[in-house]
């Protein structure tokens, strides 16, 4: 991808679940889960980018349990993933469930064959490691995500509860923590995420327009801090600055992306309205936290700079030239300003997910509902402004 042109991969079915392969640090890989109404025809695609040629290698596996609504990869084991999926019960009613799966081990020859032959009967099936007993806690499981550093633990968000599981290899998953949201009108969580800071001792949830952090070190689990009315409409997603422990980003149906300091959550540090419709996903760059991606149902992906609240110094200084007889005063280099750096419009439908690559900090993927996966790059000018 020397020319930095986007690479587009089209899926046969509609899709909204996207994840980066977190345990893979050498190659750019993304995982996509499909949403086919023929439940047994659903798939998980592992898409790998060859950064030298810009070509794609795809590994397609059968996810016959149902349509995938959420997908996450294990940070310590590249063969483990979690899915939240919609399936049919014996009574022929829809039901949301969640499970942990293992990607089948296959030879390169078999992978190439699978990539070329999309007949569902020819696909290798995902191996179910365990089923999470979420149905005893509620009907609508939104998220199941792995602990940031411990691959044996996952968290699930179900109705007005969140559950922390020990996967207990060789046995049934064991519930080790849980929290419940109480209030008028039967409030329900919309999403949840581990806070990677503070020893991963906090799990953060969103319900309606509110954000709440839960302290897992105490029993029963209690709220550590909250952001009331973070958005004037539903909160869709949240993410944490990887380098500054108190900073968090949120997005929602009001079209805004907001950035918060949890020590003073009364008002956002930065609020931006770059999209014209609901913002579904927001992601900090894993390395350069001044870079933030958002995706929206306005069919756009926007790369934004929030350099003023990042861990990077506000400006770089040009050192004196040792070859000059007289020293020249240090002069500031051009710095990255806050604002929109690039708008990506390769999609024609709602863009439900966007994720940075865990292998290359300048590469990211976005997924729209029509099954279009687009792999893009940070503009070179912005990249060099950060690096040089």
PEFENFEN-V479765 format. One record per backbone hydrogen bond with DSSP energy under -1.0 kcal/mol. NH is the residue of the N-H (numbers start at 0). CO is the residue of the C=O. If there is no record, write none. Layout:
((NH;CO) (NH;CO))
//
This chain:
((3;0) (6;374) (8;372) (10;370) (14;368) (16;32) (18;30) (20;28) (21;19) (23;20) (29;46) (30;18) (31;44) (32;16) (33;42) (34;13) (38;36) (40;37) (41;38) (43;60) (44;31) (45;58) (46;29) (47;56) (48;27) (49;54) (53;49) (56;47) (58;45) (60;43) (61;123) (62;41) (65;62) (66;85) (67;33) (68;83) (69;83) (71;81) (73;79) (79;76) (80;100) (81;71) (82;98) (83;69) (84;96) (85;66) (86;94) (88;92) (91;88) (94;86) (95;138) (96;84) (98;82) (99;129) (100;80) (101;126) (102;78) (110;106) (111;107) (112;108) (113;109) (114;110) (115;111) (116;112) (121;118) (125;61) (126;101) (128;99) (129;99) (131;97) (133;131) (136;133) (137;133) (141;156) (144;154) (146;152) (152;149) (153;164) (154;144) (155;162) (156;142) (157;160) (158;139) (160;157) (161;178) (162;155) (163;176) (164;153) (165;173) (166;151) (170;167) (173;165) (175;163) (176;163) (178;161) (180;159) (188;158) (189;205) (190;205) (192;203) (194;201) (199;196) (202;213) (203;192) (204;211) (205;190) (206;209) (209;206) (210;226) (211;204) (212;224) (213;202) (214;221) (215;200) (223;212) (226;210) (229;208) (230;208) (234;207) (235;250) (236;250) (238;248) (240;246) (246;243) (247;259) (248;238) (249;257) (250;236) (251;255) (252;233) (254;251) (256;271) (257;249) (258;269) (259;247) (261;245) (263;260) (268;258) (269;258) (271;256) (278;251) (279;294) (280;294) (282;292) (284;290) (290;287) (291;303) (292;282) (293;301) (294;280) (295;299) (296;277) (298;295) (300;343) (301;293) (302;341) (303;291) (304;338) (305;289) (308;305) (309;306) (317;330) (323;320) (332;315) (338;304) (340;302) (341;302) (343;300) (350;295) (351;366) (352;366) (354;364) (356;362) (362;359) (363;375) (364;354) (365;373) (366;352) (367;371) (368;349) (370;367) (372;8) (373;365) (374;6) (375;363) (377;361) (382;378) (383;379) (384;380) (385;381) (386;382) (387;383))
//
